[in-house]
Amino acid sequence: MQAVTKETLMTQLIKKQRLDREFAWISREFKDFHTLSDVEIYNAESYAALHLGYHF
């Protein structure tokens, strides 16, 4: 019984670590997005133009 409990706790710890890494990656990747409209794909050209200095 102890071995099963220990194995379960170890499995849960590994899953939590993986989930924490995923959330950390998401936070880093999307730190510049503040609203839903920042993420929408049709704004990609405007976003690129703004940050690259192009004007339409």
mmCIF file of the N, C-alpha and C atoms, coordinates in Angstrom:
data_MODEL
# 
_entry.id   MODEL 
# 
loop_
_atom_site.group_PDB 
_atom_site.id 
_atom_site.type_symbol 
_atom_site.label_atom_id 
_atom_site.label_alt_id 
_atom_site.label_comp_id 
_atom_site.label_asym_id 
_atom_site.label_entity_id 
_atom_site.label_seq_id 
_atom_site.pdbx_PDB_ins_code 
_atom_site.Cartn_x 
_atom_site.Cartn_y 
_atom_site.Cartn_z 
_atom_site.occupancy 
_atom_site.B_iso_or_equiv 
_atom_site.pdbx_formal_charge 
_atom_site.auth_seq_id 
_atom_site.auth_comp_id 
_atom_site.auth_asym_id 
_atom_site.auth_atom_id 
_atom_site.pdbx_PDB_model_num 
ATOM 1   N N  . MET A 1 1  ? 0.821  -1.200 0.000   1.00 0.00 ? 1  MET A N  1 
ATOM 2   C CA . MET A 1 1  ? 0.000  0.000  0.000   1.00 0.00 ? 1  MET A CA 1 
ATOM 3   C C  . MET A 1 1  ? 0.863  1.261  0.000   1.00 0.00 ? 1  MET A C  1 
ATOM 4   N N  . GLN A 1 2  ? 1.943  1.242  0.755   1.00 0.00 ? 2  GLN A N  1 
ATOM 5   C CA . GLN A 1 2  ? 2.836  2.395  0.807   1.00 0.00 ? 2  GLN A CA 1 
ATOM 6   C C  . GLN A 1 2  ? 3.461  2.667  -0.561  1.00 0.00 ? 2  GLN A C  1 
ATOM 7   N N  . ALA A 1 3  ? 3.828  1.607  -1.264  1.00 0.00 ? 3  ALA A N  1 
ATOM 8   C CA . ALA A 1 3  ? 4.472  1.769  -2.568  1.00 0.00 ? 3  ALA A CA 1 
ATOM 9   C C  . ALA A 1 3  ? 3.518  2.411  -3.570  1.00 0.00 ? 3  ALA A C  1 
ATOM 10  N N  . VAL A 1 4  ? 2.257  2.004  -3.517  1.00 0.00 ? 4  VAL A N  1 
ATOM 11  C CA . VAL A 1 4  ? 1.259  2.560  -4.432  1.00 0.00 ? 4  VAL A CA 1 
ATOM 12  C C  . VAL A 1 4  ? 1.051  4.046  -4.128  1.00 0.00 ? 4  VAL A C  1 
ATOM 13  N N  . THR A 1 5  ? 0.961  4.396  -2.862  1.00 0.00 ? 5  THR A N  1 
ATOM 14  C CA . THR A 1 5  ? 0.778  5.788  -2.466  1.00 0.00 ? 5  THR A CA 1 
ATOM 15  C C  . THR A 1 5  ? 1.981  6.626  -2.891  1.00 0.00 ? 5  THR A C  1 
ATOM 16  N N  . LYS A 1 6  ? 3.171  6.093  -2.672  1.00 0.00 ? 6  LYS A N  1 
ATOM 17  C CA . LYS A 1 6  ? 4.392  6.808  -3.044  1.00 0.00 ? 6  LYS A CA 1 
ATOM 18  C C  . LYS A 1 6  ? 4.467  7.008  -4.558  1.00 0.00 ? 6  LYS A C  1 
ATOM 19  N N  . GLU A 1 7  ? 4.114  5.968  -5.293  1.00 0.00 ? 7  GLU A N  1 
ATOM 20  C CA . GLU A 1 7  ? 4.134  6.065  -6.761  1.00 0.00 ? 7  GLU A CA 1 
ATOM 21  C C  . GLU A 1 7  ? 3.103  7.075  -7.255  1.00 0.00 ? 7  GLU A C  1 
ATOM 22  N N  . THR A 1 8  ? 1.927  7.092  -6.652  1.00 0.00 ? 8  THR A N  1 
ATOM 23  C CA . THR A 1 8  ? 0.885  8.044  -7.026  1.00 0.00 ? 8  THR A CA 1 
ATOM 24  C C  . THR A 1 8  ? 1.340  9.474  -6.756  1.00 0.00 ? 8  THR A C  1 
ATOM 25  N N  . LEU A 1 9  ? 1.928  9.708  -5.597  1.00 0.00 ? 9  LEU A N  1 
ATOM 26  C CA . LEU A 1 9  ? 2.426  11.042 -5.270  1.00 0.00 ? 9  LEU A CA 1 
ATOM 27  C C  . LEU A 1 9  ? 3.512  11.485 -6.238  1.00 0.00 ? 9  LEU A C  1 
ATOM 28  N N  . MET A 1 10 ? 4.399  10.565 -6.603  1.00 0.00 ? 10 MET A N  1 
ATOM 29  C CA . MET A 1 10 ? 5.471  10.889 -7.546  1.00 0.00 ? 10 MET A CA 1 
ATOM 30  C C  . MET A 1 10 ? 4.893  11.224 -8.922  1.00 0.00 ? 10 MET A C  1 
ATOM 31  N N  . THR A 1 11 ? 3.907  10.463 -9.351  1.00 0.00 ? 11 THR A N  1 
ATOM 32  C CA . THR A 1 11 ? 3.252  10.724 -10.641 1.00 0.00 ? 11 THR A CA 1 
ATOM 33  C C  . THR A 1 11 ? 2.573  12.090 -10.632 1.00 0.00 ? 11 THR A C  1 
ATOM 34  N N  . GLN A 1 12 ? 1.884  12.415 -9.548  1.00 0.00 ? 12 GLN A N  1 
ATOM 35  C CA . GLN A 1 12 ? 1.220  13.712 -9.447  1.00 0.00 ? 12 GLN A CA 1 
ATOM 36  C C  . GLN A 1 12 ? 2.228  14.855 -9.438  1.00 0.00 ? 12 GLN A C  1 
ATOM 37  N N  . LEU A 1 13 ? 3.348  14.668 -8.780  1.00 0.00 ? 13 LEU A N  1 
ATOM 38  C CA . LEU A 1 13 ? 4.388  15.689 -8.741  1.00 0.00 ? 13 LEU A CA 1 
ATOM 39  C C  . LEU A 1 13 ? 4.955  15.944 -10.135 1.00 0.00 ? 13 LEU A C  1 
ATOM 40  N N  . ILE A 1 14 ? 5.207  14.877 -10.872 1.00 0.00 ? 14 ILE A N  1 
ATOM 41  C CA . ILE A 1 14 ? 5.726  15.007 -12.244 1.00 0.00 ? 14 ILE A CA 1 
ATOM 42  C C  . ILE A 1 14 ? 4.718  15.736 -13.130 1.00 0.00 ? 14 ILE A C  1 
ATOM 43  N N  . LYS A 1 15 ? 3.442  15.383 -13.010 1.00 0.00 ? 15 LYS A N  1 
ATOM 44  C CA . LYS A 1 15 ? 2.412  16.051 -13.810 1.00 0.00 ? 15 LYS A CA 1 
ATOM 45  C C  . LYS A 1 15 ? 2.307  17.525 -13.456 1.00 0.00 ? 15 LYS A C  1 
ATOM 46  N N  . LYS A 1 16 ? 2.402  17.851 -12.176 1.00 0.00 ? 16 LYS A N  1 
ATOM 47  C CA . LYS A 1 16 ? 2.348  19.251 -11.750 1.00 0.00 ? 16 LYS A CA 1 
ATOM 48  C C  . LYS A 1 16 ? 3.536  20.028 -12.293 1.00 0.00 ? 16 LYS A C  1 
ATOM 49  N N  . GLN A 1 17 ? 4.720  19.439 -12.279 1.00 0.00 ? 17 GLN A N  1 
ATOM 50  C CA . GLN A 1 17 ? 5.904  20.103 -12.811 1.00 0.00 ? 17 GLN A CA 1 
ATOM 51  C C  . GLN A 1 17 ? 5.753  20.374 -14.306 1.00 0.00 ? 17 GLN A C  1 
ATOM 52  N N  . ARG A 1 18 ? 5.234  19.407 -15.031 1.00 0.00 ? 18 ARG A N  1 
ATOM 53  C CA . ARG A 1 18 ? 5.008  19.589 -16.473 1.00 0.00 ? 18 ARG A CA 1 
ATOM 54  C C  . ARG A 1 18 ? 3.989  20.691 -16.736 1.00 0.00 ? 18 ARG A C  1 
ATOM 55  N N  . LEU A 1 19 ? 2.910  20.700 -15.954 1.00 0.00 ? 19 LEU A N  1 
ATOM 56  C CA . LEU A 1 19 ? 1.884  21.723 -16.112 1.00 0.00 ? 19 LEU A CA 1 
ATOM 57  C C  . LEU A 1 19 ? 2.447  23.103 -15.779 1.00 0.00 ? 19 LEU A C  1 
ATOM 58  N N  . ASP A 1 20 ? 3.246  23.199 -14.737 1.00 0.00 ? 20 ASP A N  1 
ATOM 59  C CA . ASP A 1 20 ? 3.883  24.473 -14.384 1.00 0.00 ? 20 ASP A CA 1 
ATOM 60  C C  . ASP A 1 20 ? 4.788  24.967 -15.503 1.00 0.00 ? 20 ASP A C  1 
ATOM 61  N N  . ARG A 1 21 ? 5.530  24.053 -16.130 1.00 0.00 ? 21 ARG A N  1 
ATOM 62  C CA . ARG A 1 21 ? 6.391  24.443 -17.256 1.00 0.00 ? 21 ARG A CA 1 
ATOM 63  C C  . ARG A 1 21 ? 5.559  24.945 -18.427 1.00 0.00 ? 21 ARG A C  1 
ATOM 64  N N  . GLU A 1 22 ? 4.428  24.286 -18.702 1.00 0.00 ? 22 GLU A N  1 
ATOM 65  C CA . GLU A 1 22 ? 3.557  24.717 -19.795 1.00 0.00 ? 22 GLU A CA 1 
ATOM 66  C C  . GLU A 1 22 ? 3.006  26.114 -19.530 1.00 0.00 ? 22 GLU A C  1 
ATOM 67  N N  . PHE A 1 23 ? 2.531  26.353 -18.311 1.00 0.00 ? 23 PHE A N  1 
ATOM 68  C CA . PHE A 1 23 ? 2.003  27.671 -17.980 1.00 0.00 ? 23 PHE A CA 1 
ATOM 69  C C  . PHE A 1 23 ? 3.087  28.733 -18.039 1.00 0.00 ? 23 PHE A C  1 
ATOM 70  N N  . ALA A 1 24 ? 4.283  28.401 -17.620 1.00 0.00 ? 24 ALA A N  1 
ATOM 71  C CA . ALA A 1 24 ? 5.389  29.354 -17.692 1.00 0.00 ? 24 ALA A CA 1 
ATOM 72  C C  . ALA A 1 24 ? 5.687  29.694 -19.152 1.00 0.00 ? 24 ALA A C  1 
ATOM 73  N N  . TRP A 1 25 ? 5.678  28.684 -20.023 1.00 0.00 ? 25 TRP A N  1 
ATOM 74  C CA . TRP A 1 25 ? 5.933  28.916 -21.442 1.00 0.00 ? 25 TRP A CA 1 
ATOM 75  C C  . TRP A 1 25 ? 4.841  29.806 -22.035 1.00 0.00 ? 25 TRP A C  1 
ATOM 76  N N  . ILE A 1 26 ? 3.577  29.504 -21.707 1.00 0.00 ? 26 ILE A N  1 
ATOM 77  C CA . ILE A 1 26 ? 2.463  30.295 -22.224 1.00 0.00 ? 26 ILE A CA 1 
ATOM 78  C C  . ILE A 1 26 ? 2.579  31.734 -21.753 1.00 0.00 ? 26 ILE A C  1 
ATOM 79  N N  . SER A 1 27 ? 2.915  31.920 -20.492 1.00 0.00 ? 27 SER A N  1 
ATOM 80  C CA . SER A 1 27 ? 3.060  33.277 -19.953 1.00 0.00 ? 27 SER A CA 1 
ATOM 81  C C  . SER A 1 27 ? 4.161  34.045 -20.671 1.00 0.00 ? 27 SER A C  1 
ATOM 82  N N  . ARG A 1 28 ? 5.287  33.394 -20.932 1.00 0.00 ? 28 ARG A N  1 
ATOM 83  C CA . ARG A 1 28 ? 6.385  34.064 -21.649 1.00 0.00 ? 28 ARG A CA 1 
ATOM 84  C C  . ARG A 1 28 ? 5.989  34.357 -23.085 1.00 0.00 ? 28 ARG A C  1 
ATOM 85  N N  . GLU A 1 29 ? 5.364  33.394 -23.730 1.00 0.00 ? 29 GLU A N  1 
ATOM 86  C CA . GLU A 1 29 ? 5.037  33.515 -25.148 1.00 0.00 ? 29 GLU A CA 1 
ATOM 87  C C  . GLU A 1 29 ? 4.018  34.628 -25.407 1.00 0.00 ? 29 GLU A C  1 
ATOM 88  N N  . PHE A 1 30 ? 3.066  34.781 -24.513 1.00 0.00 ? 30 PHE A N  1 
ATOM 89  C CA . PHE A 1 30 ? 1.971  35.712 -24.737 1.00 0.00 ? 30 PHE A CA 1 
ATOM 90  C C  . PHE A 1 30 ? 2.007  36.914 -23.798 1.00 0.00 ? 30 PHE A C  1 
ATOM 91  N N  . LYS A 1 31 ? 3.170  37.258 -23.273 1.00 0.00 ? 31 LYS A N  1 
ATOM 92  C CA . LYS A 1 31 ? 3.256  38.367 -22.325 1.00 0.00 ? 31 LYS A CA 1 
ATOM 93  C C  . LYS A 1 31 ? 2.926  39.713 -22.956 1.00 0.00 ? 31 LYS A C  1 
ATOM 94  N N  . ASP A 1 32 ? 3.073  39.852 -24.267 1.00 0.00 ? 32 ASP A N  1 
ATOM 95  C CA . ASP A 1 32 ? 2.797  41.120 -24.944 1.00 0.00 ? 32 ASP A CA 1 
ATOM 96  C C  . ASP A 1 32 ? 1.333  41.295 -25.318 1.00 0.00 ? 32 ASP A C  1 
ATOM 97  N N  . PHE A 1 33 ? 0.537  40.240 -25.178 1.00 0.00 ? 33 PHE A N  1 
ATOM 98  C CA . PHE A 1 33 ? -0.873 40.313 -25.531 1.00 0.00 ? 33 PHE A CA 1 
ATOM 99  C C  . PHE A 1 33 ? -1.681 40.679 -24.296 1.00 0.00 ? 33 PHE A C  1 
ATOM 100 N N  . HIS A 1 34 ? -2.476 41.751 -24.420 1.00 0.00 ? 34 HIS A N  1 
ATOM 101 C CA . HIS A 1 34 ? -3.241 42.229 -23.271 1.00 0.00 ? 34 HIS A CA 1 
ATOM 102 C C  . HIS A 1 34 ? -4.747 42.072 -23.456 1.00 0.00 ? 34 HIS A C  1 
ATOM 103 N N  . THR A 1 35 ? -5.192 41.998 -24.700 1.00 0.00 ? 35 THR A N  1 
ATOM 104 C CA . THR A 1 35 ? -6.622 41.836 -24.965 1.00 0.00 ? 35 THR A CA 1 
ATOM 105 C C  . THR A 1 35 ? -6.815 40.723 -25.976 1.00 0.00 ? 35 THR A C  1 
ATOM 106 N N  . LEU A 1 36 ? -8.044 40.269 -26.100 1.00 0.00 ? 36 LEU A N  1 
ATOM 107 C CA . LEU A 1 36 ? -8.342 39.214 -27.059 1.00 0.00 ? 36 LEU A CA 1 
ATOM 108 C C  . LEU A 1 36 ? -8.061 39.665 -28.482 1.00 0.00 ? 36 LEU A C  1 
ATOM 109 N N  . SER A 1 37 ? -8.267 40.941 -28.787 1.00 0.00 ? 37 SER A N  1 
ATOM 110 C CA . SER A 1 37 ? -8.035 41.430 -30.149 1.00 0.00 ? 37 SER A CA 1 
ATOM 111 C C  . SER A 1 37 ? -6.551 41.385 -30.512 1.00 0.00 ? 37 SER A C  1 
ATOM 112 N N  . ASP A 1 38 ? -5.655 41.394 -29.509 1.00 0.00 ? 38 ASP A N  1 
ATOM 113 C CA . ASP A 1 38 ? -4.227 41.258 -29.789 1.00 0.00 ? 38 ASP A CA 1 
ATOM 114 C C  . ASP A 1 38 ? -3.896 39.880 -30.341 1.00 0.00 ? 38 ASP A C  1 
ATOM 115 N N  . VAL A 1 39 ? -4.693 38.883 -29.971 1.00 0.00 ? 39 VAL A N  1 
ATOM 116 C CA . VAL A 1 39 ? -4.411 37.503 -30.346 1.00 0.00 ? 39 VAL A CA 1 
ATOM 117 C C  . VAL A 1 39 ? -5.052 37.124 -31.674 1.00 0.00 ? 39 VAL A C  1 
ATOM 118 N N  . GLU A 1 40 ? -6.111 37.800 -32.064 1.00 0.00 ? 40 GLU A N  1 
ATOM 119 C CA . GLU A 1 40 ? -6.853 37.436 -33.259 1.00 0.00 ? 40 GLU A CA 1 
ATOM 120 C C  . GLU A 1 40 ? -5.963 37.504 -34.493 1.00 0.00 ? 40 GLU A C  1 
ATOM 121 N N  . ILE A 1 41 ? -6.109 36.547 -35.349 1.00 0.00 ? 41 ILE A N  1 
ATOM 122 C CA . ILE A 1 41 ? -5.202 36.362 -36.488 1.00 0.00 ? 41 ILE A CA 1 
ATOM 123 C C  . ILE A 1 41 ? -5.300 37.500 -37.497 1.00 0.00 ? 41 ILE A C  1 
ATOM 124 N N  . TYR A 1 42 ? -6.474 38.122 -37.651 1.00 0.00 ? 42 TYR A N  1 
ATOM 125 C CA . TYR A 1 42 ? -6.586 39.176 -38.654 1.00 0.00 ? 42 TYR A CA 1 
ATOM 126 C C  . TYR A 1 42 ? -5.826 40.429 -38.244 1.00 0.00 ? 42 TYR A C  1 
ATOM 127 N N  . ASN A 1 43 ? -5.382 40.520 -37.014 1.00 0.00 ? 43 ASN A N  1 
ATOM 128 C CA . ASN A 1 43 ? -4.578 41.662 -36.582 1.00 0.00 ? 43 ASN A CA 1 
ATOM 129 C C  . ASN A 1 43 ? -3.076 41.433 -36.781 1.00 0.00 ? 43 ASN A C  1 
ATOM 130 N N  . ALA A 1 44 ? -2.704 40.294 -37.314 1.00 0.00 ? 44 ALA A N  1 
ATOM 131 C CA . ALA A 1 44 ? -1.290 39.959 -37.455 1.00 0.00 ? 44 ALA A CA 1 
ATOM 132 C C  . ALA A 1 44 ? -0.556 40.961 -38.342 1.00 0.00 ? 44 ALA A C  1 
ATOM 133 N N  . GLU A 1 45 ? -1.162 41.362 -39.442 1.00 0.00 ? 45 GLU A N  1 
ATOM 134 C CA . GLU A 1 45 ? -0.510 42.331 -40.336 1.00 0.00 ? 45 GLU A CA 1 
ATOM 135 C C  . GLU A 1 45 ? -0.333 43.680 -39.650 1.00 0.00 ? 45 GLU A C  1 
ATOM 136 N N  . SER A 1 46 ? -1.357 44.126 -38.949 1.00 0.00 ? 46 SER A N  1 
ATOM 137 C CA . SER A 1 46 ? -1.268 45.406 -38.243 1.00 0.00 ? 46 SER A CA 1 
ATOM 138 C C  . SER A 1 46 ? -0.210 45.349 -37.151 1.00 0.00 ? 46 SER A C  1 
ATOM 139 N N  . TYR A 1 47 ? -0.169 44.241 -36.434 1.00 0.00 ? 47 TYR A N  1 
ATOM 140 C CA . TYR A 1 47 ? 0.810  44.070 -35.359 1.00 0.00 ? 47 TYR A CA 1 
ATOM 141 C C  . TYR A 1 47 ? 2.232  44.100 -35.916 1.00 0.00 ? 47 TYR A C  1 
ATOM 142 N N  . ALA A 1 48 ? 2.444  43.363 -37.007 1.00 0.00 ? 48 ALA A N  1 
ATOM 143 C CA . ALA A 1 48 ? 3.770  43.328 -37.632 1.00 0.00 ? 48 ALA A CA 1 
ATOM 144 C C  . ALA A 1 48 ? 4.146  44.699 -38.167 1.00 0.00 ? 48 ALA A C  1 
ATOM 145 N N  . ALA A 1 49 ? 3.219  45.372 -38.804 1.00 0.00 ? 49 ALA A N  1 
ATOM 146 C CA . ALA A 1 49 ? 3.493  46.700 -39.361 1.00 0.00 ? 49 ALA A CA 1 
ATOM 147 C C  . ALA A 1 49 ? 3.851  47.682 -38.249 1.00 0.00 ? 49 ALA A C  1 
ATOM 148 N N  . LEU A 1 50 ? 3.122  47.632 -37.162 1.00 0.00 ? 50 LEU A N  1 
ATOM 149 C CA . LEU A 1 50 ? 3.390  48.532 -36.045 1.00 0.00 ? 50 LEU A CA 1 
ATOM 150 C C  . LEU A 1 50 ? 4.794  48.310 -35.494 1.00 0.00 ? 50 LEU A C  1 
ATOM 151 N N  . HIS A 1 51 ? 5.172  47.056 -35.295 1.00 0.00 ? 51 HIS A N  1 
ATOM 152 C CA . HIS A 1 51 ? 6.458  46.758 -34.676 1.00 0.00 ? 51 HIS A CA 1 
ATOM 153 C C  . HIS A 1 51 ? 7.636  46.807 -35.648 1.00 0.00 ? 51 HIS A C  1 
ATOM 154 N N  . LEU A 1 52 ? 7.342  46.737 -36.941 1.00 0.00 ? 52 LEU A N  1 
ATOM 155 C CA . LEU A 1 52 ? 8.417  46.833 -37.935 1.00 0.00 ? 52 LEU A CA 1 
ATOM 156 C C  . LEU A 1 52 ? 8.524  48.254 -38.509 1.00 0.00 ? 52 LEU A C  1 
ATOM 157 N N  . GLY A 1 53 ? 7.578  49.121 -38.151 1.00 0.00 ? 53 GLY A N  1 
ATOM 158 C CA . GLY A 1 53 ? 7.633  50.509 -38.599 1.00 0.00 ? 53 GLY A CA 1 
ATOM 159 C C  . GLY A 1 53 ? 7.033  50.752 -39.967 1.00 0.00 ? 53 GLY A C  1 
ATOM 160 N N  . TYR A 1 54 ? 6.266  49.798 -40.487 1.00 0.00 ? 54 TYR A N  1 
ATOM 161 C CA . TYR A 1 54 ? 5.615  50.001 -41.785 1.00 0.00 ? 54 TYR A CA 1 
ATOM 162 C C  . TYR A 1 54 ? 4.317  50.770 -41.606 1.00 0.00 ? 54 TYR A C  1 
ATOM 163 N N  . HIS A 1 55 ? 3.916  51.464 -42.652 1.00 0.00 ? 55 HIS A N  1 
ATOM 164 C CA . HIS A 1 55 ? 2.640  52.181 -42.635 1.00 0.00 ? 55 HIS A CA 1 
ATOM 165 C C  . HIS A 1 55 ? 1.800  51.712 -43.796 1.00 0.00 ? 55 HIS A C  1 
ATOM 166 N N  . PHE A 1 56 ? 0.533  51.528 -43.575 1.00 0.00 ? 56 PHE A N  1 
ATOM 167 C CA . PHE A 1 56 ? -0.385 51.090 -44.636 1.00 0.00 ? 56 PHE A CA 1 
ATOM 168 C C  . PHE A 1 56 ? -0.780 52.261 -45.478 1.00 0.00 ? 56 PHE A C  1 
# 
